[in-house]
Amino acid sequence: PLFFTLLMAAVVGILTYPEGTGRYFAGKFTFRETLADFIANCTFTLSNITSQGCSKERLERWTGINHEFNALNSLAIYFCVY
């Protein structure tokens, strides 16, 4: 049981490391913070100038600072990992 626990902790740590694969699905944020993004009443596909658009900060969590990632791909990866 101890070996399995250590192995799974290492796997989760490697997958969610913010500078590695975690950057593709908001790995630097807690589960509570990312869950708030899922239940927020905004859309990732509309511009921020509309009332339905997500805030700039929320978009950057899923698309990266320079918007190098697609938000929907990031969400799909997040669902697969978690």
N, CA, C and O atoms as a Tinker XYZ file with bonds, in Angstrom:
   328  protein
     1  N      0.808000   -1.201000    0.000000    73     2
     2  CA     0.000000    0.000000    0.000000    64     1     3
     3  C      0.857000    1.273000    0.000000    63     2     4     5
     4  O      0.492000    2.261000   -0.638000    81     3
     5  N      1.973000    1.256000    0.699000    73     3     6
     6  CA     2.816000    2.446000    0.761000    64     5     7
     7  C      3.460000    2.729000   -0.592000    63     6     8     9
     8  O      3.525000    3.882000   -1.019000    81     7
     9  N      3.935000    1.690000   -1.265000    73     7    10
    10  CA     4.558000    1.877000   -2.579000    64     9    11
    11  C      3.554000    2.431000   -3.586000    63    10    12    13
    12  O      3.868000    3.343000   -4.350000    81    11
    13  N      2.351000    1.877000   -3.580000    73    11    14
    14  CA     1.316000    2.349000   -4.500000    64    13    15
    15  C      0.968000    3.812000   -4.229000    63    14    16    17
    16  O      0.788000    4.591000   -5.165000    81    15
    17  N      0.873000    4.183000   -2.959000    73    15    18
    18  CA     0.578000    5.567000   -2.597000    64    17    19
    19  C      1.668000    6.502000   -3.085000    63    18    20    21
    20  O      1.375000    7.561000   -3.642000    81    19
    21  N      2.912000    6.125000   -2.884000    73    19    22
    22  CA     4.024000    6.951000   -3.356000    64    21    23
    23  C      4.057000    7.029000   -4.879000    63    22    24    25
    24  O      4.324000    8.088000   -5.447000    81    23
    25  N      3.788000    5.915000   -5.529000    73    23    26
    26  CA     3.765000    5.899000   -6.990000    64    25    27
    27  C      2.668000    6.814000   -7.534000    63    26    28    29
    28  O      2.912000    7.590000   -8.459000    81    27
    29  N      1.471000    6.729000   -6.972000    73    27    30
    30  CA     0.370000    7.564000   -7.452000    64    29    31
    31  C      0.619000    9.037000   -7.145000    63    30    32    33
    32  O      0.259000    9.898000   -7.949000    81    31
    33  N      1.223000    9.345000   -6.010000    73    31    34
    34  CA     1.562000   10.735000   -5.697000    64    33    35
    35  C      2.569000   11.277000   -6.705000    63    34    36    37
    36  O      2.471000   12.432000   -7.118000    81    35
    37  N      3.532000   10.455000   -7.100000    73    35    38
    38  CA     4.512000   10.874000   -8.103000    64    37    39
    39  C      3.855000   11.083000   -9.464000    63    38    40    41
    40  O      4.167000   12.051000  -10.157000    81    39
    41  N      2.961000   10.198000   -9.847000    73    39    42
    42  CA     2.272000   10.328000  -11.142000    64    41    43
    43  C      1.438000   11.604000  -11.177000    63    42    44    45
    44  O      1.500000   12.359000  -12.147000    81    43
    45  N      0.664000   11.849000  -10.130000    73    43    46
    46  CA    -0.161000   13.061000  -10.080000    64    45    47
    47  C      0.720000   14.303000  -10.054000    63    46    48    49
    48  O      0.408000   15.296000  -10.712000    81    47
    49  N      1.806000   14.259000   -9.310000    73    47    50
    50  CA     2.722000   15.394000   -9.256000    64    49    51
    51  C      3.351000   15.700000  -10.601000    63    50    52    53
    52  O      3.483000   16.863000  -10.981000    81    51
    53  N      3.739000   14.662000  -11.320000    73    51    54
    54  CA     4.346000   14.855000  -12.645000    64    53    55
    55  C      3.314000   15.378000  -13.638000    63    54    56    57
    56  O      3.615000   16.274000  -14.428000    81    55
    57  N      2.113000   14.836000  -13.608000    73    55    58
    58  CA     1.075000   15.266000  -14.550000    64    57    59
    59  C      0.608000   16.692000  -14.318000    63    58    60    61
    60  O      0.309000   17.408000  -15.274000    81    59
    61  N      0.541000   17.115000  -13.065000    73    59    62
    62  CA    -0.010000   18.432000  -12.764000    64    61    63
    63  C      1.043000   19.494000  -12.528000    63    62    64    65
    64  O      0.690000   20.615000  -12.165000    81    63
    65  N      2.316000   19.198000  -12.715000    73    63    66
    66  CA     3.370000   20.186000  -12.497000    64    65    67
    67  C      3.154000   21.374000  -13.440000    63    66    68    69
    68  O      3.104000   21.184000  -14.655000    81    67
    69  N      3.025000   22.595000  -12.906000    73    67    70
    70  CA     2.667000   23.752000  -13.734000    64    69    71
    71  C      3.651000   24.083000  -14.853000    63    70    72    73
    72  O      3.246000   24.657000  -15.864000    81    71
    73  N      4.905000   23.746000  -14.709000    73    71    74
    74  CA     5.883000   24.047000  -15.753000    64    73    75
    75  C      5.998000   22.918000  -16.774000    63    74    76    77
    76  O      6.690000   23.060000  -17.783000    81    75
    77  N      5.331000   21.813000  -16.519000    73    75    78
    78  CA     5.359000   20.681000  -17.450000    64    77    79
    79  C      4.017000   20.525000  -18.128000    63    78    80    81
    80  O      3.498000   21.463000  -18.735000    81    79
    81  N      3.458000   19.329000  -18.019000    73    79    82
    82  CA     2.170000   19.081000  -18.670000    64    81    83
    83  C      1.023000   19.834000  -18.006000    63    82    84    85
    84  O     -0.030000   20.011000  -18.618000    81    83
    85  N      1.205000   20.272000  -16.783000    73    83    86
    86  CA     0.157000   21.013000  -16.095000    64    85    87
    87  C     -0.190000   22.339000  -16.743000    63    86    88    89
    88  O     -1.279000   22.868000  -16.522000    81    87
    89  N      0.715000   22.880000  -17.538000    73    87    90
    90  CA     0.424000   24.168000  -18.182000    64    89    91
    91  C     -0.667000   24.045000  -19.238000    63    90    92    93
    92  O     -1.250000   25.050000  -19.645000    81    91
    93  N     -0.948000   22.829000  -19.684000    73    91    94
    94  CA    -1.988000   22.628000  -20.686000    64    93    95
    95  C     -3.390000   22.570000  -20.093000    63    94    96    97
    96  O     -4.371000   22.629000  -20.834000    81    95
    97  N     -3.505000   22.457000  -18.776000    73    95    98
    98  CA    -4.845000   22.362000  -18.172000    64    97    99
    99  C     -4.901000   23.008000  -16.796000    63    98   100   101
   100  O     -5.501000   22.460000  -15.872000    81    99
   101  N     -4.276000   24.176000  -16.660000    73    99   102
   102  CA    -4.358000   24.967000  -15.428000    64   101   103
   103  C     -3.849000   24.182000  -14.226000    63   102   104   105
   104  O     -4.509000   24.147000  -13.188000    81   103
   105  N     -2.688000   23.553000  -14.353000    73   103   106
   106  CA    -2.135000   22.734000  -13.287000    64   105   107
   107  C     -1.726000   23.501000  -12.050000    63   106   108   109
   108  O     -1.588000   22.904000  -10.982000    81   107
   109  N     -1.527000   24.814000  -12.158000    73   107   110
   110  CA    -1.091000   25.577000  -10.993000    64   109   111
   111  C     -2.246000   26.006000  -10.096000    63   110   112   113
   112  O     -2.020000   26.611000   -9.048000    81   111
   113  N     -3.473000   25.701000  -10.490000    73   111   114
   114  CA    -4.631000   26.065000   -9.689000    64   113   115
   115  C     -5.193000   24.846000   -8.979000    63   114   116   117
   116  O     -5.032000   23.716000   -9.439000    81   115
   117  N     -5.853000   25.085000   -7.853000    73   115   118
   118  CA    -6.434000   23.987000   -7.089000    64   117   119
   119  C     -7.697000   23.478000   -7.781000    63   118   120   121
   120  O     -8.239000   24.125000   -8.678000    81   119
   121  N     -8.140000   22.327000   -7.351000    73   119   122
   122  CA    -9.353000   21.749000   -7.925000    64   121   123
   123  C    -10.548000   22.667000   -7.694000    63   122   124   125
   124  O    -11.408000   22.792000   -8.566000    81   123
   125  N    -10.611000   23.308000   -6.532000    73   123   126
   126  CA   -11.708000   24.221000   -6.229000    64   125   127
   127  C    -11.722000   25.406000   -7.190000    63   126   128   129
   128  O    -12.787000   25.818000   -7.649000    81   127
   129  N    -10.557000   25.952000   -7.494000    73   127   130
   130  CA   -10.481000   27.090000   -8.412000    64   129   131
   131  C    -10.900000   26.704000   -9.829000    63   130   132   133
   132  O    -11.603000   27.456000  -10.503000    81   131
   133  N    -10.467000   25.537000  -10.270000    73   131   134
   134  CA   -10.839000   25.115000  -11.619000    64   133   135
   135  C    -12.305000   24.704000  -11.687000    63   134   136   137
   136  O    -12.952000   24.893000  -12.717000    81   135
   137  N    -12.833000   24.148000  -10.607000    73   135   138
   138  CA   -14.254000   23.807000  -10.576000    64   137   139
   139  C    -15.109000   25.064000  -10.686000    63   138   140   141
   140  O    -16.158000   25.045000  -11.331000    81   139
   141  N    -14.673000   26.149000  -10.066000    73   139   142
   142  CA   -15.401000   27.419000  -10.178000    64   141   143
   143  C    -15.447000   27.889000  -11.627000    63   142   144   145
   144  O    -16.429000   28.504000  -12.044000    81   143
   145  N    -14.400000   27.607000  -12.398000    73   143   146
   146  CA   -14.404000   27.968000  -13.818000    64   145   147
   147  C    -15.446000   27.162000  -14.589000    63   146   148   149
   148  O    -16.085000   27.685000  -15.502000    81   147
   149  N    -15.618000   25.904000  -14.229000    73   147   150
   150  CA   -16.574000   25.055000  -14.943000    64   149   151
   151  C    -18.016000   25.471000  -14.696000    63   150   152   153
   152  O    -18.847000   25.391000  -15.601000    81   151
   153  N    -18.322000   25.913000  -13.486000    73   151   154
   154  CA   -19.704000   26.267000  -13.178000    64   153   155
   155  C    -19.974000   27.759000  -13.347000    63   154   156   157
   156  O    -21.082000   28.219000  -13.072000    81   155
   157  N    -18.986000   28.512000  -13.791000    73   155   158
   158  CA   -19.182000   29.944000  -14.043000    64   157   159
   159  C    -20.108000   30.133000  -15.241000    63   158   160   161
   160  O    -20.101000   29.344000  -16.186000    81   159
   161  N    -20.884000   31.170000  -15.182000    73   159   162
   162  CA   -21.845000   31.441000  -16.249000    64   161   163
   163  C    -21.211000   32.376000  -17.281000    63   162   164   165
   164  O    -21.610000   33.534000  -17.406000    81   163
   165  N    -20.233000   31.871000  -18.011000    73   163   166
   166  CA   -19.597000   32.635000  -19.078000    64   165   167
   167  C    -19.121000   31.654000  -20.144000    63   166   168   169
   168  O    -19.100000   30.443000  -19.923000    81   167
   169  N    -18.746000   32.182000  -21.283000    73   167   170
   170  CA   -18.305000   31.326000  -22.374000    64   169   171
   171  C    -16.886000   31.682000  -22.786000    63   170   172   173
   172  O    -16.507000   32.853000  -22.788000    81   171
   173  N    -16.109000   30.672000  -23.133000    73   171   174
   174  CA   -14.727000   30.872000  -23.552000    64   173   175
   175  C    -14.627000   31.341000  -24.997000    63   174   176   177
   176  O    -13.579000   31.839000  -25.409000    81   175
   177  N    -15.682000   31.194000  -25.762000    73   175   178
   178  CA   -15.583000   31.462000  -27.193000    64   177   179
   179  C    -16.003000   32.866000  -27.590000    63   178   180   181
   180  O    -15.747000   33.280000  -28.720000    81   179
   181  N    -16.639000   33.611000  -26.698000    73   179   182
   182  CA   -17.028000   34.978000  -27.015000    64   181   183
   183  C    -15.958000   35.952000  -26.552000    63   182   184   185
   184  O    -15.200000   35.670000  -25.624000    81   183
   185  N    -15.908000   37.058000  -27.187000    73   183   186
   186  CA   -14.957000   38.101000  -26.819000    64   185   187
   187  C    -15.279000   38.621000  -25.418000    63   186   188   189
   188  O    -16.422000   38.540000  -24.969000    81   187
   189  N    -14.291000   39.144000  -24.746000    73   187   190
   190  CA   -14.485000   39.654000  -23.393000    64   189   191
   191  C    -15.321000   40.922000  -23.346000    63   190   192   193
   192  O    -15.698000   41.365000  -22.261000    81   191
   193  N    -15.621000   41.515000  -24.492000    73   191   194
   194  CA   -16.409000   42.745000  -24.479000    64   193   195
   195  C    -17.903000   42.473000  -24.357000    63   194   196   197
   196  O    -18.681000   43.404000  -24.152000    81   195
   197  N    -18.312000   41.224000  -24.479000    73   195   198
   198  CA   -19.728000   40.896000  -24.331000    64   197   199
   199  C    -20.023000   40.549000  -22.880000    63   198   200   201
   200  O    -19.113000   40.266000  -22.101000    81   199
   201  N    -21.294000   40.572000  -22.528000    73   199   202
   202  CA   -21.666000   40.258000  -21.148000    64   201   203
   203  C    -21.537000   38.770000  -20.849000    63   202   204   205
   204  O    -21.421000   38.392000  -19.683000    81   203
   205  N    -21.556000   37.908000  -21.880000    73   203   206
   206  CA   -21.441000   36.469000  -21.666000    64   205   207
   207  C    -19.993000   35.986000  -21.691000    63   206   208   209
   208  O    -19.728000   34.833000  -21.351000    81   207
   209  N    -19.069000   36.826000  -22.079000    73   207   210
   210  CA   -17.670000   36.415000  -22.178000    64   209   211
   211  C    -17.012000   36.278000  -20.818000    63   210   212   213
   212  O    -17.365000   36.989000  -19.877000    81   211
   213  N    -16.059000   35.366000  -20.712000    73   211   214
   214  CA   -15.314000   35.176000  -19.469000    64   213   215
   215  C    -14.333000   36.322000  -19.268000    63   214   216   217
   216  O    -13.973000   37.023000  -20.213000    81   215
   217  N    -13.912000   36.500000  -18.033000    73   215   218
   218  CA   -12.926000   37.538000  -17.741000    64   217   219
   219  C    -11.573000   37.152000  -18.327000    63   218   220   221
   220  O    -11.322000   35.987000  -18.637000    81   219
   221  N    -10.719000   38.139000  -18.471000    73   219   222
   222  CA    -9.383000   37.910000  -19.036000    64   221   223
   223  C     -8.596000   36.924000  -18.171000    63   222   224   225
   224  O     -7.903000   36.052000  -18.696000    81   223
   225  N     -8.701000   37.060000  -16.859000    73   223   226
   226  CA    -7.969000   36.177000  -15.946000    64   225   227
   227  C     -8.435000   34.728000  -16.088000    63   226   228   229
   228  O     -7.622000   33.803000  -16.095000    81   227
   229  N     -9.731000   34.544000  -16.199000    73   227   230
   230  CA   -10.265000   33.184000  -16.339000    64   229   231
   231  C     -9.830000   32.567000  -17.660000    63   230   232   233
   232  O     -9.492000   31.384000  -17.702000    81   231
   233  N     -9.833000   33.342000  -18.735000    73   231   234
   234  CA    -9.380000   32.834000  -20.031000    64   233   235
   235  C     -7.906000   32.464000  -19.997000    63   234   236   237
   236  O     -7.507000   31.457000  -20.582000    81   235
   237  N     -7.086000   33.270000  -19.314000    73   235   238
   238  CA    -5.650000   32.995000  -19.261000    64   237   239
   239  C     -5.336000   31.720000  -18.492000    63   238   240   241
   240  O     -4.299000   31.101000  -18.733000    81   239
   241  N     -6.202000   31.314000  -17.577000    73   239   242
   242  CA    -5.986000   30.045000  -16.874000    64   241   243
   243  C     -5.990000   28.876000  -17.847000    63   242   244   245
   244  O     -5.249000   27.910000  -17.664000    81   243
   245  N     -6.823000   28.959000  -18.882000    73   243   246
   246  CA    -7.031000   27.838000  -19.790000    64   245   247
   247  C     -6.356000   28.009000  -21.134000    63   246   248   249
   248  O     -6.160000   27.027000  -21.849000    81   247
   249  N     -5.992000   29.241000  -21.501000    73   247   250
   250  CA    -5.361000   29.458000  -22.805000    64   249   251
   251  C     -3.910000   29.865000  -22.694000    63   250   252   253
   252  O     -3.222000   29.943000  -23.712000    81   251
   253  N     -3.420000   30.128000  -21.499000    73   251   254
   254  CA    -2.052000   30.584000  -21.321000    64   253   255
   255  C     -1.981000   32.105000  -21.406000    63   254   256   257
   256  O     -2.896000   32.755000  -21.911000    81   255
   257  N     -0.891000   32.656000  -20.907000    73   255   258
   258  CA    -0.725000   34.109000  -20.878000    64   257   259
   259  C     -0.773000   34.692000  -22.289000    63   258   260   261
   260  O     -1.405000   35.725000  -22.513000    81   259
   261  N     -0.117000   34.044000  -23.224000    73   259   262
   262  CA    -0.058000   34.530000  -24.604000    64   261   263
   263  C     -1.116000   33.885000  -25.497000    63   262   264   265
   264  O     -1.047000   34.013000  -26.719000    81   263
   265  N     -2.079000   33.204000  -24.914000    73   263   266
   266  CA    -3.166000   32.529000  -25.639000    64   265   267
   267  C     -2.632000   31.509000  -26.641000    63   266   268   269
   268  O     -3.130000   31.408000  -27.762000    81   267
   269  N     -1.613000   30.756000  -26.227000    73   267   270
   270  CA    -1.025000   29.759000  -27.115000    64   269   271
   271  C     -1.781000   28.434000  -27.116000    63   270   272   273
   272  O     -1.498000   27.570000  -27.947000    81   271
   273  N     -2.735000   28.254000  -26.205000    73   271   274
   274  CA    -3.498000   27.015000  -26.129000    64   273   275
   275  C     -4.962000   27.290000  -26.433000    63   274   276   277
   276  O     -5.453000   28.401000  -26.237000    81   275
   277  N     -5.647000   26.271000  -26.911000    73   275   278
   278  CA    -7.082000   26.362000  -27.141000    64   277   279
   279  C     -7.792000   26.006000  -25.835000    63   278   280   281
   280  O     -7.476000   24.988000  -25.220000    81   279
   281  N     -8.733000   26.824000  -25.412000    73   279   282
   282  CA    -9.414000   26.605000  -24.133000    64   281   283
   283  C    -10.159000   25.277000  -24.106000    63   282   284   285
   284  O    -10.148000   24.590000  -23.085000    81   283
   285  N    -10.796000   24.907000  -25.193000    73   283   286
   286  CA   -11.550000   23.650000  -25.209000    64   285   287
   287  C    -10.625000   22.437000  -25.159000    63   286   288   289
   288  O    -10.969000   21.432000  -24.537000    81   287
   289  N     -9.470000   22.510000  -25.794000    73   287   290
   290  CA    -8.490000   21.423000  -25.686000    64   289   291
   291  C     -7.971000   21.315000  -24.260000    63   290   292   293
   292  O     -7.811000   20.211000  -23.739000    81   291
   293  N     -7.708000   22.449000  -23.629000    73   291   294
   294  CA    -7.241000   22.439000  -22.243000    64   293   295
   295  C     -8.274000   21.815000  -21.323000    63   294   296   297
   296  O     -7.923000   21.049000  -20.425000    81   295
   297  N     -9.544000   22.133000  -21.533000    73   295   298
   298  CA   -10.601000   21.545000  -20.713000    64   297   299
   299  C    -10.717000   20.044000  -20.936000    63   298   300   301
   300  O    -10.957000   19.294000  -19.989000    81   299
   301  N    -10.550000   19.599000  -22.173000    73   299   302
   302  CA   -10.606000   18.163000  -22.466000    64   301   303
   303  C     -9.457000   17.429000  -21.779000    63   302   304   305
   304  O     -9.660000   16.354000  -21.216000    81   303
   305  N     -8.270000   17.990000  -21.820000    73   303   306
   306  CA    -7.118000   17.381000  -21.140000    64   305   307
   307  C     -7.361000   17.351000  -19.638000    63   306   308   309
   308  O     -7.036000   16.367000  -18.973000    81   307
   309  N     -7.928000   18.420000  -19.106000    73   307   310
   310  CA    -8.230000   18.485000  -17.678000    64   309   311
   311  C     -9.174000   17.349000  -17.276000    63   310   312   313
   312  O     -8.952000   16.682000  -16.265000    81   311
   313  N    -10.224000   17.133000  -18.067000    73   311   314
   314  CA   -11.164000   16.050000  -17.765000    64   313   315
   315  C    -10.482000   14.689000  -17.809000    63   314   316   317
   316  O    -10.782000   13.827000  -16.984000    81   315
   317  N     -9.577000   14.480000  -18.747000    73   315   318
   318  CA    -8.877000   13.196000  -18.854000    64   317   319
   319  C     -7.964000   12.954000  -17.661000    63   318   320   321
   320  O     -7.873000   11.830000  -17.168000    81   319
   321  N     -7.294000   13.993000  -17.196000    73   319   322
   322  CA    -6.346000   13.837000  -16.086000    64   321   323
   323  C     -7.077000   13.695000  -14.761000    63   322   324   325
   324  O     -6.709000   12.852000  -13.942000    81   323
   325  N     -8.087000   14.491000  -14.541000    73   323   326
   326  CA    -8.796000   14.449000  -13.268000    64   325   327
   327  C     -9.982000   13.524000  -13.328000    63   326   328
   328  O    -10.695000   13.370000  -12.336000    81   327
